[in-house]
Amino acid sequence: MDRFDIAVIGAGAAGEAATHLAAGRGARVVVVDRELFGGACPFWACMPSKALLHAAAVHHAGGAYEWRRASDFRDYMINRERTDWPDDGGHVRALEGAGATVVRGSARFIGPGLLEARHEETVHRLEADKVILAIGSVPRIPSIPGLDRVEYWTNREGTATRDLPRSLLIMGGGPTGVELAQVYARYGVPTTLIDSNPRINSRDHPRSSEILAAALERDGVTIRTGVRAQRVRPAAGEEADHALELSDGSSVEGQRILVAIGRSLPLDGMELAAIGVTPRDGRLDVDDRLRVADNVFAAGDVAGPELHTHLAHYEGELAARLALGDDVTPDLRAIPRATYTDPETASVGLQLEQARARGMDAIELTEDLATTAKGYVSEAQGHVSIVIDRRSRTLAGAFMAGPGVSEAIHEAVLALKLGTPMEVLADTIHAFPTVARVLGSLFTRAEREIAAGSGQG
């Protein structure tokens, strides 16, 4: 049995971050992954989807970016230019170069601090003082009659296909669904987006959802909200399309069905009972120090509270520091969110109703991007909205849709994290004409309204 200071289970964003930090501080680290080192982001998620969004944007604008070129560019980005399976060798070499031991296999607990990793006929037995669970997540597949009779897509096939489908049905209007809907619609694929919520990207600000829906419809996407798929009628031949029967009695047809309704944790087979852990509703109880059991920490999707590569990287490093004995507590008050459609959407913090539910004296201010200098010079559509706690005179949330908002949101992220006083934000100079300046103008309005309300105006 090989012995280590830290065993990291999963080599995605969280696992890689944890491994590099711990190994860089001299710890003996083993990192285990059942599939691709690097995780979903560089191969099936973030990188290929953003590469395809870029290609689709150029193509949509009239540039010479046909699908074959877009597919080749995507293959280059995920390192599978001459094969159907990506090469994760660069990630493996980087981990080994950092001093970690790399084991390919499916891991399970056989006792506290004891692990077994199996790969084909090889079994590795590992002992570690501390364990970090960074197992990522997998697509959640609904129990819909007939779905198991078709070769449905998940984000993996949606970002990896080399052939454009004749038509596409997307189940789920969250970030994955809306991004891939725009990619395929901009390449001329008849695309239908189905979401059971009243609006797409339902966790985002309603204005952002409305602006995004209008943009997708301009690109040719058919959006069906407030309905859910109830049955799949498989195609009756190669030239026929599959049909989705919907809850309102209607149906939609497409050659391919892409399932993007959410993610689940791959906990089956981990034998968590061996360390006294019982999942609840497919989730783990994680405390404010990322612990799930004695000497066992969680990071990334398995830890939550949201599923983002940047959050996974942050939690991976924090989990490693905690495993090494650092007295730190993760700060999850200001998690940025972004959707990389055209236009982009971005947000951080609480919406108005959420802030009021937490007892804040909250108000919301908003600016239509089209009526600002940024909108005048670039024909930009979108909005910038902020939620302010008048009692503390600080930012509670910020929500944007428009060009470059995935970058502009970070001023709000820092302001929320630091609890920056509104008077300081209002006194900050913002470059003209930018989305950030629109944000700055809202800070100024908020400070004046708060001052007037308190008799200081």
Steps between C-alpha positions, in 0.01 A plus 500: 500500500637842397480772767445873442430816693205588276295300251302705249211318335420668170731700276272770363532866588466441875723194512775652290498819708517300824777276372720782370468701820562207735787356297650848466516518878686173525216260578504146365192502277328237290230609256254247356259543210278248327513670160669816367747690713392860474133411539207613286593866459791470252351212303119494506378823658653847541774501240323330208174686556676838509702409191180412315326817622790704363488324165121537481525872578749557219290290262184688601671832431578391143853376554647197327455253786320197363416205724797290385737774614308544825514125564874489431557799731300328774700179453821699533373658823415162657812327366337231286615603154585150379279285721147480633619509862681804644860469615534601866874444504575866561297497822665178615848633433423823685380311806798268497728798446356654816608187689167317523441131439239450227269199507239430235204311639166504681550562871301375796544511875584177680534673836602833658809617316500186285418498130494261212534615139419256219592536134428199280688216674721724712413575862682770700464505878566840649530634852474875567488720808252731326268449204353765270189406303499691172296260289317758289152435364330318213197586285168428668284282278124510559279192514297571187339209316677438172813703574703186556408384150680786324863604485447826684774758546631657817737796510775256402352419162368854461848648524686217327304409186675541168176491301221756519166339581213545260295645788541518876275483807657627823344402831602763756540877469783552747853615403587183307172498311501866399865504397470193278166619362669814375794309351283267292240760404773727369622215284154465348376202701126522585522500878224476762573578864262350758494608865247418770563834672306813405814647343840383376804539724246513780754556779621818335336842522166518313631786281801290402275205415277722286793654312660161442174346378454782248856452373457125456174547317667748265756227428220261410455302824145391580448534876238300687478589870260381768481152349691180565575195292282204593579238238742435215374342180814366329550563130368229269810503279821687431326772302225552758519715814443421865195660660466640849148499641458800731286559807267742320397232252719625215812336359826611338728309265874486441774272375694531825389547861743673733435457874618797708267506800765507773777301664525214751783389725670168406487358853407142407784261564690736730407285804459810716350289780854383569574847636163545667347723233148457364395722206163673524305538177819445305691774684758511779487705817800734483583732790647851479851351499419274203497188720275202436661272760808491721801572277282496188436823310290586194567747220333602178162371386474252787538787749278758327319726554523564124664323207771714341857429394623814677326399823645149472853639463449725802361221716771259385773729628307568823446127559873437456586778744252364753641149457847642566377659821452863396247694707286626210130513422366514143327829416207419272314830528596626155492225237495641145276337240525548125336368185706552187226544245467808281411708693672371811332495837677530835400534862611484861313510828131526580202604295258748655256245644784288636659799671170602661441144613828525692377808682682764293348842433558431131427704190583436134628749244530417132628653177403399147833452323355610166438853633855545634810621320613137471177416325508807274849429363466122465126435458530284812186352654484407866472635850692562820309460826621524858342410832597723793456451873410850615557415863866404454548717188664208320445296188289184536497387135577600142349365178599578142434402142697642209844503340792423730294468817686183603799731553315802639331297774822462697490852642168403658649169617776681687262766635269233638785296647650800678174666597624815330298808608279643226666840535835341406350325199331823392832684533679253271594612146384271218626517141262645239307353318490155662255269672705559814422870475128418487554303820681799649213732411263271691730513802480879484120494472477260791720713723298813422168324564623357829637838607175676406296245690708548813485880479864536395432607140 
